[in-house]
Amino acid sequence: MPYVDGFVLAVPKDKLDAYKAITEIAGSVWMEHGATSYVECVADDTPYGELTSFPRAVMATDDEVVVFSWITYESRQKRDEVNAKVMADPRLQPDPATMPFDGKRMIFGGFTELTRF
């Protein structure tokens, strides 16, 4: 059954190009190791809600933009195999000092597909 890893994070607007450069490498690595797709999206219509919202969830500030991304796999088992390879890949061993976002505010999780049209 298809499996999805989902992510929501806040990226400073002035570091969006640096983030994009990292995702281009990351996307290639994930795909090489067996992911079926890799998608990164920048929010352009995510109002700050009174109780819940994408910006509120990641504590986005006015100088940040929300990024919503996902990676798909053939199955949960395949995801676990792919992620083990990705985490060991030297191309994805970033220096925390140069990361263009605060990883502590990133939301992520794995999901089993429920419906697809």
Buried (B, 14 or more C-beta within 10 A) or exposed (E): EBBBBBBBBBBBEEBBEBBBEBBEEBBEBBBEBBBBEBEBEBBEEBEEEEEEBBBBBBEBEEEBBBBBBBBBBBEBEBBEBBBEEBEEBEEEEEEEEEEBBBEEBBEEEBEEEEEEE
